[in-house]
């Protein structure tokens, strides 16, 4: 177990010791904690070492993330089919289920720890001009690292997918899959059978605790004339408390939802801490016939000494569910990608496709703090106290149940779209960069800049309202660093390449200031922390002007971890497409991609729920293609 996760458990132990004056509560909490730790080790499907794998499976699914867990579970339902699920990361453990500690997982070995390439137009407040891009390297993938926020996107998102040449992906087609995955726990939403499901594997609930800031936020929305909405229902634009992938205050990952209930299923084999290094493609037939795997005794650390390498064959299909960074990386390592790029690296070409292009993300404007006069925000010295952590351990409620501090949300259609198709999100976080040192370090902020701007208010309570761009026009790309599968790929997000994206985020900052100016927020004594970015001041930009906010956003360009689009879905006539509407790779037989990388355009919401949907729909497509009903 790595140091970060040991630290989480140490915090819990300290919390329990602090409550030792109540022996019955202390004893029960300690006992339940350790019982849960033991059970977690038994609930996942057993890990199979490389030498214990069968030489051939019907299907090989690469990546046990949000999509991969769901897809492997559904395919292994079919009598007579065998499925191998390959995961580069480790097992999921109990400490990962504590919602408030979501940010701590970025420091663990459950994170790939990607960084973007240096930029002179974004991520300027980060060390070396490079943004950190956390991605899950663990059973459950990024559904274990994320902040558990469950939003589908707008119906226009999916109708647009269909309009782009992808029949079967319109909203009328995907809504049944959204309902299929859901086990809605909010009673008033569960009663709405037109929009929600209650029998699915993914539990969806409201957070069982709210700060006064979250309550005031919804009041502020009403004050400004907005409705309080079910944003996964008929009308998305408005204010709401987040719906989350949690069950009774505890994270509910894809691994929890799909794999733990079938851990004894004989048709599914899982190999963990095993890297897929190449899809094996027959050069004559252009068929994917297997996957090359690399496993080391101590996991995927540095070096190759003692590693085990072998090829496992696929009778029917190879399916990549490794995510928007790893799926294109693996395709290119296998000779499927841009011709010139692969030739430069000496990789034999199998198919000339725009793999790695169309990279999208929901970038946000960070570094904007609002100070409050009372102890209503989330600060680490209070959060990790004995009382609060014990409350979560015993009852799964209290501030410990707030996912990374995210509580509420507002969706806006600032472009005036008559269908209410939002282009901006305001995300309420009941803490800030100063609430916990891990936020600063997790973002990779330049420490001198942090000290100049934020150190003077570290002792004060503060919260954030983060504007997030929902329909970015700018598209980046991913490229290989080398033909070595252990080398991390090159990531070029191209934030603000299209100036309209930057202008909309400036509008978002100004809208957040309107919210803060309401009577509801002013009752908390809220005020903007007016520390300017030094580089913007040196350019003569007056704090609070549009020109200043443009400069500020270029410095504090924060990812919301929604990377997508790098194996774009589209018809053969679409020169930007990598997979067809049935998610089959163009020009290569028996090979599919099933994850967020296939999104032709990013949905106007968080991407975890659409990725679940993609996996469920893909399972049905695959069954149809193999004549299984």
Buried (B, 14 or more C-beta within 10 A) or exposed (E): EEEBBEBBBEBBEEBBEBBEEEEEBBEEBBEEBEEBEEEBEEBBBEBBEBEEBEEBBBBBBBBBBBBBBBBBBBBBBBEEBBBBBBBBBBBBBBBBBBBBBBBBBBBBBBBBBBBBBEBEEBBBBBBEBBBBBBBBBBBBBBBBBBBBBBBBBBBBBBBBBBEBBBEBBBBEBBBEBBBBBBBBBBEEBBEBEEBBBBEBBBBBBBBBBBBBBBBBBBBBBBBBEBEBBBBBBEEBBBBBBBBBBBBEBBBBBBBBBBBBEBEEBEBBBBBBBBBBBBBBBBEEEBBBBBBBBBBBEEBBEEEEEEBEEBEBBBBBBBBBBBBBBBBBBBBBBBBBBBEEBBEEBEBEBBBBBBBBBBBBBBBBBBBBBBBBEEEBBBBBEBBBBBEBBBBBBBBBBBBBBBBBBBBBBBBBBBEEBEEBBBBBBBBBBBBBBBBBEBBBBBBBBBEEBBEBBBEEBBEBBBBBBBBBBBBBEBBBBBBBBBEEBBEBBBBBBBBBBEEBBBBBBBBBBEBBBEBBBBEBBEEBEBBBBEBBBEBBEEEEBEBBEBBBBBBBBBBBBBBBBBBBBBBBBBEEEBEBBBBBBBBBBBBBBBBBBBBBBBBBBBBBBBBBBBBBBBBBBBBBBBBEEBEBE
